[in-house]
């Protein structure tokens, strides 16, 4: 694979485990490569950890939902922001994984079912992304086609799931339910038999915070590795990257599949959060949301995607309370504004103004 | 034999209908994409504007054909304004122009809902139906297929026989060179966007009598428009027509055998298979054939 061409980035002074860890986590492809950043992150995690002790269960559950959306944001950030593959399909992988989790966990009762559902859901969404990606990238279609094909796939899934209201549309005990959606999806439970822990309420919240933190750190390592450099190379100039001898198709397919897996994980967690999933996850409106989140936050940075997702989702929840029917108009206008005026997104802009920022 | 014939006729009519729908869905998108390389993700909403313009004029008392013209005019003006204010700033930023048009589409769907409510009262399909055996078919839908052919003819004439067409094709082939030779390429883009919007508006106007007129109606056309453009490739006339024939046939067969949804699914699967073999679509195939001889 592409990553074997040279040694790691210049961290030659690295000695000791902490230095080596920072060497892996830091690099030009992420914001926040300073001690101040890690201190701020530690404070943020600390706040997230004590948060449930301060607020009611409604707020905890809602914050967990906002954080679940971040998986979808991260998956689009990886695919679009880092690699330049403009995909409308992340919600398709999210939804497919959610439905798969529902089907498996309803049919196989108990913790075994939900663990199996989690794994099968992720595998199915990853495989789905792999297949769609294979045809697109190895066909060598242009970026524009990637966007419209992923959108077409999503819309066709929407029509498909919408017409599954009848009795005949059931997998075992799980009814797909058409526009009414699939109900009674169980909570995620981890472990086997009596040792299993049902992940609900506060436990669910901690589960999401933990997995999101791990995902974020894992992706930081990935994008600052040699593969990350190839991804950015593809985004900036695919042809040149190819001429340097990198197998860009393979890297794109790999990234797209990983994006499918990430979105899929989010979809599984989402389905178990609401115990419910319906075809609107494949709808035009929902397909637009990750793009708004990531574009607003800053598509080229992981932290931009997470902060963008969290903030925009939070604001749009407030909007739908106070702004009612205007919330979608405002979100659309926000997207237009960002593209025309601030194509980099808000987070890198703000970051540069911070005293501890890298100041690039 | 008596029962086979209507079945065959069914299939033929289904093909004609699919062909018309695919061409009309895609043509506005294809013109803009072929000329400017921009995919207008608000294409569905341009169609919606055409349908709204038609329905509102019709309910205001205009006869249907005039109402349709009003719908087309409204969409054209709308497209020109958007080109002038937004799209123009994003030339050379292909993906960003997609995101921007997507934002426009969101604003429009919800905006139409706020202004006009969740639906307009429908117009009703004119012209009755043709009977054959135990089946019948709407005359108006056959007329739509005819309209799609006529439209292709007009576009062919426009691109090959007029001064505008020559300049437009020159701009597609080599923008810089055309500019050096005195073609105002920015004006060409503005005009092309206007024509693309007019065509989308026409699609909306033509389909307005056959559909329920709701803010989200544009998405009905999106999948068909996308697959036709992808399978057709960048060549507006040959590519789009070829894609219409191929996809129309596939859609007709699958819809006839397994129902409407299977027809749609077959369109998508065909498209995904086609891009693996022909990433440039039918246009690319044509160029290979031309280059080979």
Interface residues (C-beta under 8 A of the other chain):
Chain A: X84 X86 X132 X134 X135 X136 X138 X139 X140 X141 X142 X143 X144 X145 X147 X148 X149 X151 X152 X153 X155 X156 X159 X160 X163 X284 X285 X288 X291 X292 X295 X325 X326 X328 X329 X331 X332 X333 X334 X335 X336 X339 X340 X343
Chain B: X33 X37 X39 X41 X86 X89 X90 X93 X94 X95 X96 X98 X99 X100 X102 X103 X104 X105 X106 X107 X109 X110 X111 X113 X114 X216 X219 X222 X223 X226 X227 X229 X230 X261 X264 X265 X268 X271 X272 X273 X275 X276 X277 X279
